């Protein structure tokens, strides 16, 4: 009777070893990579309004040398709706553009030779407007000071210029 019992024991031990090594995780699929937020093409998207508010008065911009034009959004150039106009404060300018953005992802907004801002396309489409405020960083150089997916024109009118 010991022979069948030892064979049964060996079978049970072998089965346990197989079960343990099979569940060790060594052969598991690698974890799925984190989703990335890629920059999406804008040319086939829906239109939103982009407002650029800059610390440069229209009168200080030599004709034909505006530093915030043309506006390029993703892979397409935006249509300017309102050319250089004086902003809510003396010494500021607002540029208004109609742009197309894709349904999701990140979109690069690049005005002229100034630093680009990156906006969330889904938020821009949800509100229909993106306001980007620039601050001066030196002679003829600017930085993105704030990006908002709302029409912040009235809020910025009460705020002092950067």
Steps between C-alpha positions, in 0.01 A plus 500: 500500500789737542576496127163639392510756781848622399392519135198701605723727713738554210209578271360754747842662556561516124159656445565760771838585348341540160230720648749714694738549209212564263370782722833660579436786262817437303306438180234768556442757231690823562288782643327719245687827440354819641291687244685794352355832400626554150484820305214456254459654153253787499419539132193275501361615835224734612546877541561677831600857580854569622574834668860606548549781750844656483684779683566687177274783388384501139655842453839352597480231231662617175269435207556152360724382783256380764677245710191291573402427140444275319345264752566134423288243679612140471562446131293790365514878492214673679273760349537836671159638595603831656838646416706678760266696729567680825440275799314572823802682649719768349802330353332166428379347178246232427521282191195286422518194276260232383678165508416136445587246767462120499257323732764412758868508585736791534529774241793737461408866456798688352461876445760646266849472644382485862492196733231246423229405747353152521125473551267209570282459191206343686485790747530754219212337313287479816524876561558619143778737604860502619659809651880515509667783686861589431740684731808690392830320565732757347524720195279341236480172692195363675400196704166325539367639828160326509283274291130474572229303324240768570427845368696691761480837329294656779714341771814630334352847468495527878848352542809717462719428198791262554 
